[in-house]
Structure formats: structure tokens, C-alpha cells
Amino acid sequence: MNPYVLATLLLGLGLGTTITFASSHWFFAWMGLEINTLAIIPLMAQHHHPRAVEATTKYFLTQATAAAMLLFASTTNAWLTGQWAIQQTSHPLPITLVTIALALKIGLAPVHAWLPEVLQGLDLTTGLILSTWQKLAPFALLLQVQPANSTILIILGLTSTLVGGWGGLNQTQLRKILAYSSIAHLGWMILILQFSPSLTLLTLTMYLLMTSSMFLVFKLNKATDINTLATSWAKAPTLTALTPLVLLSLGGLPPLTGFMPKWLILQELSKQGLATTATLAAMSALLSLYFYLRLSYAITLTMSPNNLNGVTPWRLTSPQLTLPLAISTMGALFLLPLTPAMTALLAL
């Protein structure tokens, strides 16, 4: 892609998200989300093969539906209450519609079916943008709206954690596994949103860090399915030794960073008297942990066949920048001791 076009599209992505962050009016928030969608579509379709075009079309239709629903909800709110401000969305009907629209935007279950299909059709770099940056603007709106109907959020959250766990069990494609991992993590964030927005923000930050690390590892190894992971030892032995730890961090095992948000969320749910919800969420984390362990096994305990196709990639050095990979991997592994500082910072 032409560097000037790429720079324009990336600036459009940044601008769309910033407009949504800064807006207090529903129309401007909607406009920011639309700019965001239109900026990423050429990035998704830049590889002109049918799978990428199909993924781009699915993404465009889904996002357009969600944006139309959001605009309809905000117009309904203005009609019922006379208010266009995001903070003053008070009527139950528009709040419910906004919650469902934003759930569709980020890919929460049960409106999640587009996410694995779209992510599978993209290259790893665009997939990284879709799984991280594209979640920020809808989450900014969810945090501001603060839906009063707690039942919807708990149903969405629990469904997402369960679907994210079950859906990833039988997958062999890494991008689909990361998509189901994303759905499960978003479920954890939505579960706690109404009780502790700052904890949702902390969980989102940790998710962005760990997911970025995994996408960059797969990009460095040029891996798209489980079998390709077997060549990792010869390409980057040190990184291959650390990757299973990042995967287990995504699963939420101590003493890794991913344990921090799950631990704090279960503690907060217990404080709110939602012991059953907390138990179901913890059980669903075991499902996700199973497919993270499958990936860990594939990357560490299997070796590539010693044929020409298997050996060739080992000799080719990757031009990828390794600094972002190093920073995100270290963050995904070693931030648990900073839990007291982070909770104090966010006043949890």
C-alpha cells in the first residue's frame, strides 16, 4: 500500500476514535465510530483475495447495522427525554438499544458470530488493529452510558465468557482462536462494568497488552495455524520459551499478569453478592485455559518435520520491529506485583 494512503488511513483511525472519546453529543460519537469503520475497511481489503474481500464486506455490514441502531437509539432518547447528551441517556429503551448496538460493535455474544469469520480473513497486522484499537471507542461509550439494567450486562457477560470458551475448543486456526479469546475477555469486562468501571478499564488495558503480544509473536513466526507453530523453536528460541507463559497469562494463571484482572473481578462480584455469576465466570475460564494449553503444547513440545518446506523459513530473518513485541511480552508476564499500585491509581 502507498505510504501516503496508509498514513491517511491510520490518521483516520486515530481521528475517529478521538472524536468518539471527546464527544458529549450522540451525533458526534456516532460520527467518530463511522470515521473509524471507513478508515479500517481499505486496510482490511488491501490484499485482493476473495477471503479478505468477504471479511471486509461482513465487517462493513455488521458495523453499519450497529451504527444505524446506535443512531436510532440516540434519536429515540432525544424524542423521549429531549436530551442528546451521552451522559443524560436515562430512558430504559434507548439504553438497552445502545447496549445491544455497542455489543454488536465489539463482538459480544450472542451477537458475536461475525468476529471469528472476519478476523480469519485478515492478515495479522490488521487483525491486531481490529482486536485492540477498534474496541476502544465503543468501550468509551459503554463506560459513559452506564446501563442501569444490570441483568442485560450480566447475561451478555456470562454468555460471552461461555461462548468464547466453547467456541475456541475445536479450532486449529490461530486467528479464530484469538477471536474467541477476545469474546471471552470482553465478557469479563462487561460483567464488572456496572459495579466498577475503573476495573473494566484495567481489564481492557491488560487484554490489549496480552493480545498485542500474541499477535506480534504469531506475526514474527508467520504462523496462521497450530501446525505452523512447530517451526518456532528454530526461528526464535527465547521468544518460543516465553510464548507459553503469555498464553497462560491470557488464561489468567498466577503469577502472571492475566491473573490480576480475573482475581479482582471475582473479588468484586463476590462483594456484590453475585457468587453464582462469579463461579460460572471462573468455570468458563477453564474452557479458555484448555485451548491456551493446546497452543502451549504445540509451540513447545512439537518439532517441525525436517523437509525443505519446513526448513526454509528458519533461514529467513524477519524484518519486523521487535521492540513493541518485547515491551508487550514483558508487560503480559511481569505486571502482577504492581497490582497494589494499579488498584490505588484507579481507586479500586
PyMOL commands that set and color helices and strands:
alter all, ss='L'
color gray80, all
select helices_A, chain A and resi 3-22+26-44+50-81+86-88+92-106+114-120+124-131+133-145+150-168+174-192+197-221+226-235+237-251+259-271+275-300+308-315+323-334+336-345
alter helices_A, ss='H'
color red, helices_A
deselect
rebuild
show_as cartoon
